[in-house]
Amino acid sequence: MKQLVLVSLAVLCVAAAAAAQPSPGGEAAHQIALARAALAAGRADEAAADADRALAIAPRNRAAVDVRIQAAFAQGKPQDAFRVYDSLISRPADHDVRLLAEISTGLLDQIVRAGSPNPDLGAEALYRLARHGSEPSRQELQRRMASATNEGAALPIRVALARLGDAQATAWFAARAAQPDDPESIRTFANLKLVKQANVLVPLLSSGNPSVQALAAGALGRLEYRPALPQLRTLLQSEQPAVRMYAAIAVKRLGDPSGDAGVAAMLQSPIPQLRLMAAEAYQTSATTQWVAPVRELLSDQSETTRLRAAEMLACCDKVTARAALVTMLDSAIVRLEAARILEDKALADPPLIRRLLGDADPWVRMYGAGAALDAASVASAAPKRTPPAFLK
């Protein structure tokens, strides 16, 4: 009996000693908490060390990776963020859009703080941060707008603000587009998708300048501004071929059959540019009769034609469009535009986003970052972020 009691006491002592030792999971959580506290206090090196200790205990702990990524950017060492992320990836399914979004926030912050001599790049980076909820980034755009000393510096900032819905910026572009002698502003207006101000383009349909008429018609079609339909139908009888074509595309996009014959003829044209114009008319239609003629253009000799064909196909054949655009990422001529379309059309999957984020060109990295933030938002996995470091 005495021996049995001693054995039982020994077992209890061992159990108590084991219970007194923190579990590996508990110790990793403790180190993560320390890392977050250090990061919040601005002690980036300490945060990185704490996160590394957590990862030594639990190498695939997502929370530890997350805080380690943040610490890497706080240290100014983005390569460490990629290293720790890549350590998780042994197959495509391992990619995590939430962590890619964390890396993307750091990269965009880095682009802004770097003060690129190209004002467009900084404005585009700020736009992507602001679009995903960073009020300090929006305020930084407004501050830069107020301090811009010339129109060349102000324009990309104004574009970013207009895309965010800033009333003053959108009003400025509406006023410029309404001028009868500024065709380029019409293109910018349409690209900004300023639907609420589309009425300013209607008077331009009566312009004496055929180029202005054609661009205004095309823009109103892209903006799907139905009140302009009567004037657009009238332009189908224009003596100017370009005006007739753009009017036909516009009325087709607005669901009116009066432009069908003209668009169908363009779709069968041997001229690639005309086929692509016709394809734009079908972007709001359920019909797929335009797909095969445009898909043929993916074999065209012109990289620009292949690029535009892939962009058009993105709405209905994402796999083909993505494959074509990925091939173009190796092009010295159209790679930046290919990266932009991959972001704009939400074609980049997580492995491709990771590739874009590691590119040597800051523009490609920025497009990849935008794609990551969009993907994380769609997946409802975007982490809550503190303001970028450059605004603290």
C-alpha positions as CSV (number, residue, x, y, z in Angstrom):
1,M,0.0,0.0,0.0
2,K,2.8,2.4,1.0
3,Q,4.5,1.7,-2.3
4,L,1.3,2.4,-4.3
5,V,0.8,5.8,-2.5
6,L,4.4,6.8,-3.4
7,V,3.9,5.9,-7.0
8,S,0.6,7.9,-7.1
9,L,2.3,10.9,-5.5
10,A,5.1,10.7,-8.1
11,V,2.6,10.6,-10.9
12,L,0.8,13.6,-9.5
13,C,4.1,15.5,-9.2
14,V,5.0,14.8,-12.8
15,A,1.5,15.9,-13.9
16,A,1.7,19.1,-11.8
17,A,5.1,19.9,-13.2
18,A,3.8,19.3,-16.8
19,A,0.8,21.6,-16.1
20,A,3.1,24.3,-14.8
21,Q,5.0,24.3,-18.2
22,P,3.3,26.5,-20.8
23,S,2.0,24.6,-23.8
24,P,3.8,25.3,-27.1
25,G,0.6,27.0,-28.4
26,G,0.4,29.1,-25.3
27,E,4.0,30.2,-25.5
28,A,3.6,31.1,-29.2
29,A,0.6,33.2,-28.4
30,H,2.5,34.9,-25.6
31,Q,5.3,35.8,-28.0
32,I,2.9,37.1,-30.6
33,A,1.3,39.3,-28.0
34,L,4.7,40.7,-27.0
35,A,5.5,41.3,-30.7
36,R,2.3,43.2,-31.2
37,A,2.9,45.3,-28.1
38,A,6.4,46.1,-29.2
39,L,5.2,47.0,-32.7
40,A,2.6,49.3,-31.3
41,A,5.2,51.0,-29.2
42,G,7.5,51.5,-32.3
43,R,10.1,48.9,-31.3
44,A,10.3,47.2,-34.6
45,D,13.5,45.2,-33.9
46,E,12.0,43.8,-30.7
47,A,8.7,43.0,-32.4
48,A,10.6,41.1,-35.1
49,A,12.6,39.1,-32.5
50,D,9.4,38.2,-30.6
51,A,7.7,37.1,-33.8
52,D,10.7,35.0,-34.7
53,R,10.5,33.3,-31.4
54,A,6.8,32.6,-32.0
55,L,7.6,31.1,-35.4
56,A,10.4,29.0,-34.0
57,I,7.7,27.4,-31.8
58,A,4.9,27.3,-34.4
59,P,6.4,27.8,-37.9
60,R,3.1,27.9,-39.7
61,N,1.2,30.1,-37.3
62,R,-0.6,32.7,-39.4
63,A,-0.9,35.3,-36.6
64,A,2.9,35.1,-36.1
65,V,3.6,35.5,-39.8
66,D,1.2,38.5,-39.9
67,V,3.0,40.4,-37.1
68,R,6.4,39.4,-38.5
69,I,5.4,40.9,-41.9
70,Q,4.4,44.1,-40.2
71,A,7.6,44.2,-38.2
72,A,9.7,43.6,-41.4
73,F,8.2,46.7,-43.1
74,A,8.6,48.7,-39.9
75,Q,12.3,47.8,-40.0
76,G,12.5,48.8,-43.7
77,K,13.3,45.2,-44.6
78,P,10.6,44.0,-47.1
79,Q,12.7,41.1,-48.1
80,D,12.1,39.6,-44.6
81,A,8.4,39.9,-45.1
82,F,8.6,37.9,-48.4
83,R,11.0,35.3,-46.8
84,V,8.6,34.6,-43.9
85,Y,5.6,34.5,-46.2
86,D,7.3,32.1,-48.6
87,S,8.2,29.8,-45.8
88,L,4.5,28.9,-45.5
89,I,4.1,28.1,-49.2
90,S,4.7,24.5,-50.3
91,R,1.8,24.4,-52.8
92,P,-0.5,27.0,-54.5
93,A,-3.3,26.3,-52.1
94,D,-1.2,27.5,-49.2
95,H,-1.3,31.1,-50.4
96,D,-3.2,33.5,-48.1
97,V,-4.7,36.6,-49.6
98,R,-5.0,38.2,-46.1
99,L,-1.2,37.9,-45.6
100,L,-0.6,39.1,-49.2
101,A,-2.7,42.1,-48.4
102,E,-0.6,42.8,-45.4
103,I,2.5,42.7,-47.5
104,S,0.8,44.9,-50.1
105,T,0.0,47.6,-47.5
106,G,3.6,47.6,-46.5
107,L,4.7,47.9,-50.2
108,L,2.3,50.7,-51.0
109,D,3.4,52.5,-47.8
110,Q,7.0,52.0,-49.0
111,I,6.3,53.5,-52.4
112,V,4.7,56.6,-50.9
113,R,7.5,57.2,-48.4
114,A,10.1,56.7,-51.1
115,G,9.0,59.9,-52.7
116,S,9.3,58.7,-56.3
117,P,10.2,61.4,-58.9
118,N,7.1,60.2,-60.8
119,P,4.1,61.8,-59.0
120,D,1.7,59.4,-60.7
121,L,3.2,56.4,-58.8
122,G,2.8,58.0,-55.3
123,A,-0.7,59.1,-56.1
124,E,-1.7,55.7,-57.4
125,A,-0.3,54.0,-54.2
126,L,-2.2,56.4,-52.0
127,Y,-5.4,55.8,-54.0
128,R,-5.2,52.1,-53.4
129,L,-4.6,52.6,-49.7
130,A,-7.5,55.1,-49.4
131,R,-9.8,52.9,-51.5
132,H,-9.4,50.2,-48.9
133,G,-10.3,52.4,-45.9
134,S,-7.2,54.4,-45.1
135,E,-8.5,57.8,-44.2
136,P,-4.9,59.1,-43.6
137,S,-4.1,58.2,-47.2
138,R,-7.0,60.2,-48.4
139,Q,-6.0,63.1,-46.3
140,E,-2.4,62.9,-47.7
141,L,-3.8,63.1,-51.2
142,Q,-5.7,66.2,-50.3
143,R,-2.6,67.7,-48.6
144,R,-0.6,67.0,-51.8
145,M,-3.3,68.5,-53.9
146,A,-3.2,71.7,-51.9
147,S,0.6,72.0,-52.1
148,A,0.9,71.1,-55.8
149,T,2.8,73.9,-57.6
150,N,1.9,73.0,-61.2
151,E,-0.7,71.1,-63.2
152,G,1.7,68.3,-64.0
153,A,2.1,67.5,-60.3
154,A,-1.6,68.1,-59.6
155,L,-3.2,66.0,-62.3
156,P,-2.4,62.5,-61.0
157,I,-3.5,63.5,-57.5
158,R,-6.7,65.0,-58.9
159,V,-7.3,61.7,-60.8
160,A,-6.9,59.7,-57.6
161,L,-9.3,61.9,-55.7
162,A,-11.9,61.8,-58.4
163,R,-11.8,58.0,-58.4
164,L,-12.4,58.2,-54.7
165,G,-15.5,60.4,-55.3
166,D,-14.0,63.7,-54.2
167,A,-16.6,66.3,-55.2
168,Q,-14.1,69.1,-56.0
169,A,-12.0,66.8,-58.2
170,T,-15.0,65.3,-60.1
171,A,-16.3,68.8,-60.7
172,W,-13.0,69.9,-62.2
173,F,-12.9,66.9,-64.6
174,A,-16.6,67.5,-65.6
175,A,-15.8,71.2,-66.4
176,R,-12.7,70.2,-68.5
177,A,-14.6,67.5,-70.4
178,A,-17.4,69.9,-71.3
179,Q,-14.9,72.1,-73.2
180,P,-15.4,71.7,-76.9
181,D,-11.6,71.8,-77.7
182,D,-10.2,69.3,-75.3
183,P,-10.6,65.7,-76.6
184,E,-8.2,64.2,-74.2
185,S,-10.3,65.3,-71.2
186,I,-13.2,63.4,-72.7
187,R,-11.1,60.2,-72.6
188,T,-10.1,60.9,-69.0
189,F,-13.7,61.6,-68.0
190,A,-14.8,58.3,-69.4
191,N,-11.9,56.4,-67.8
192,L,-12.9,57.9,-64.4
193,K,-16.4,56.6,-64.9
194,L,-18.0,59.8,-63.7
195,V,-21.5,58.6,-64.4
196,K,-23.3,61.3,-62.3
197,Q,-21.7,64.0,-64.4
198,A,-22.2,62.4,-67.8
199,N,-24.8,65.0,-68.8
200,V,-22.0,67.5,-69.5
201,L,-20.9,65.5,-72.5
202,V,-24.3,65.6,-74.3
203,P,-23.8,69.1,-75.8
204,L,-20.6,67.8,-77.4
205,L,-22.6,65.5,-79.6
206,S,-23.4,68.6,-81.6
207,S,-19.9,69.8,-81.9
208,G,-18.5,70.8,-85.2
209,N,-15.4,68.8,-84.5
210,P,-16.0,65.1,-85.6
211,S,-13.3,63.9,-83.2
212,V,-15.0,65.5,-80.3
213,Q,-18.4,64.1,-81.4
214,A,-17.0,60.6,-81.7
215,L,-15.2,60.7,-78.3
216,A,-18.3,62.1,-76.6
217,A,-20.5,59.4,-78.2
218,G,-18.1,56.7,-77.1
219,A,-17.9,58.1,-73.6
220,L,-21.6,58.3,-73.2
221,G,-21.9,54.7,-74.3
222,R,-19.3,53.5,-71.8
223,L,-21.0,55.5,-69.0
224,E,-24.4,53.9,-70.2
225,Y,-26.1,57.3,-70.1
226,R,-29.5,56.6,-71.5
227,P,-30.8,60.2,-71.7
228,A,-28.4,60.7,-74.6
229,L,-29.9,58.0,-76.7
230,P,-32.0,60.3,-79.1
231,Q,-28.9,62.3,-80.0
232,L,-26.8,59.2,-80.4
233,R,-29.3,57.7,-82.8
234,T,-29.1,60.9,-84.9
235,L,-25.3,60.5,-85.2
236,L,-25.8,57.1,-86.8
237,Q,-26.5,59.1,-90.0
238,S,-23.4,61.2,-89.7
239,E,-21.2,61.7,-92.8
240,Q,-18.2,61.0,-90.7
241,P,-17.3,57.2,-90.4
242,A,-15.7,57.5,-87.0
243,V,-18.8,59.3,-85.6
244,R,-21.1,56.7,-87.0
245,M,-19.0,53.9,-85.6
246,Y,-18.8,55.3,-82.1
247,A,-22.5,56.2,-82.1
248,A,-23.3,52.6,-83.1
249,I,-21.2,51.2,-80.3
250,A,-22.9,53.6,-77.8
251,V,-26.5,52.8,-78.8
252,K,-25.6,49.0,-78.7
253,R,-24.3,49.4,-75.2
254,L,-27.5,51.1,-74.3
255,G,-29.5,48.2,-75.5
256,D,-30.9,49.9,-78.6
257,P,-31.0,47.7,-81.8
258,S,-30.5,50.7,-84.2
259,G,-26.8,50.2,-84.0
260,D,-26.7,46.5,-84.5
261,A,-25.9,46.4,-88.2
262,G,-23.0,48.8,-87.9
263,V,-21.5,46.9,-84.9
264,A,-21.9,43.5,-86.6
265,A,-20.0,44.8,-89.7
266,M,-17.2,46.0,-87.5
267,L,-17.0,42.7,-85.7
268,Q,-16.4,40.9,-89.0
269,S,-13.8,43.4,-90.2
270,P,-10.3,42.1,-91.0
271,I,-9.0,45.2,-89.1
272,P,-8.3,44.2,-85.5
273,Q,-9.0,47.7,-84.1
274,L,-12.5,47.6,-85.5
275,R,-13.2,44.2,-84.0
276,L,-12.0,45.4,-80.6
277,M,-14.2,48.5,-80.9
278,A,-17.2,46.2,-81.7
279,A,-16.3,44.0,-78.8
280,E,-16.7,47.0,-76.5
281,A,-20.3,47.3,-77.6
282,Y,-21.1,43.8,-76.4
283,Q,-19.6,44.3,-72.9
284,T,-23.1,45.0,-71.5
285,S,-24.8,42.3,-73.5
286,A,-25.5,38.6,-72.7
287,T,-24.7,37.5,-76.2
288,T,-21.3,35.8,-76.9
289,Q,-21.3,36.1,-80.7
290,W,-18.3,38.5,-80.4
291,V,-16.1,36.2,-78.4
292,A,-14.7,34.0,-81.2
293,P,-13.7,36.9,-83.5
294,V,-11.9,38.6,-80.6
295,R,-10.3,35.4,-79.3
296,E,-8.7,35.1,-82.8
297,L,-6.9,38.3,-82.1
298,L,-4.9,36.6,-79.3
299,S,-2.7,35.3,-82.1
300,D,-2.2,38.7,-83.8
301,Q,1.4,39.8,-84.4
302,S,0.8,43.1,-82.5
303,E,1.3,42.8,-78.8
304,T,-1.0,45.8,-78.3
305,T,-3.8,44.0,-80.2
306,R,-3.3,40.8,-78.1
307,L,-3.4,42.9,-75.0
308,R,-6.7,44.6,-75.9
309,A,-8.2,41.3,-76.9
310,A,-7.3,39.8,-73.6
311,E,-8.8,42.8,-71.8
312,M,-12.1,42.4,-73.7
313,L,-12.2,38.7,-73.0
314,A,-11.8,39.2,-69.3
315,C,-15.5,39.6,-68.8
316,C,-16.5,36.1,-70.0
317,D,-13.3,34.0,-70.4
318,K,-11.1,34.7,-67.4
319,V,-8.9,31.7,-67.8
320,T,-7.9,32.5,-71.4
321,A,-7.6,36.2,-70.7
322,R,-5.4,35.6,-67.6
323,A,-3.1,33.2,-69.5
324,A,-2.6,35.7,-72.3
325,L,-1.9,38.5,-69.9
326,V,0.6,36.4,-67.9
327,T,2.5,35.8,-71.1
328,M,2.7,39.5,-71.7
329,L,4.3,40.1,-68.3
330,D,7.5,39.1,-70.0
331,S,7.1,41.8,-72.7
332,A,9.2,45.0,-72.5
333,I,6.5,46.9,-74.3
334,V,3.1,46.0,-72.7
335,R,4.1,44.4,-69.3
336,L,2.9,47.3,-67.2
337,E,-0.4,47.5,-69.0
338,A,-0.8,43.8,-68.7
339,A,-0.3,44.1,-64.9
340,R,-2.8,46.9,-64.7
341,I,-5.4,44.9,-66.5
342,L,-4.8,41.9,-64.2
343,E,-5.6,44.1,-61.3
344,D,-8.5,46.0,-62.9
345,K,-10.3,42.9,-64.1
346,A,-9.6,40.9,-60.9
347,L,-7.8,38.2,-62.9
348,A,-4.8,37.6,-60.6
349,D,-5.0,34.6,-58.3
350,P,-2.9,34.4,-55.2
351,P,0.2,32.8,-56.8
352,L,0.2,35.4,-59.5
353,I,-0.3,38.2,-57.0
354,R,2.8,36.9,-55.2
355,R,4.7,37.1,-58.4
356,L,3.6,40.6,-59.1
357,L,4.5,41.8,-55.6
358,G,8.1,40.6,-56.1
359,D,8.6,42.2,-59.4
360,A,11.5,44.6,-59.9
361,D,9.3,47.4,-61.3
362,P,7.5,49.5,-58.7
363,W,4.5,49.9,-61.0
364,V,4.0,46.1,-61.3
365,R,4.4,45.8,-57.6
366,M,1.8,48.5,-57.1
367,Y,-0.7,46.7,-59.4
368,G,-0.1,43.5,-57.6
369,A,-0.7,45.2,-54.3
370,G,-4.0,46.6,-55.5
371,A,-5.0,43.1,-56.7
372,A,-4.1,41.7,-53.3
373,L,-6.1,44.3,-51.4
374,D,-9.1,43.7,-53.7
375,A,-8.9,40.0,-53.3
376,A,-8.7,40.2,-49.5
377,S,-11.6,42.6,-49.5
378,V,-13.8,40.3,-51.6
379,A,-12.8,37.4,-49.3
380,S,-13.8,39.5,-46.3
381,A,-10.3,38.7,-45.0
382,A,-8.7,42.1,-45.1
383,P,-7.1,42.9,-41.7
384,K,-7.8,46.1,-39.9
385,R,-4.8,48.3,-40.5
386,T,-3.2,51.1,-38.6
387,P,-2.4,54.2,-40.6
388,P,0.7,53.9,-42.8
389,A,3.9,54.7,-41.1
390,F,4.6,57.7,-43.3
391,L,1.5,59.4,-41.9
392,K,2.2,58.7,-38.2
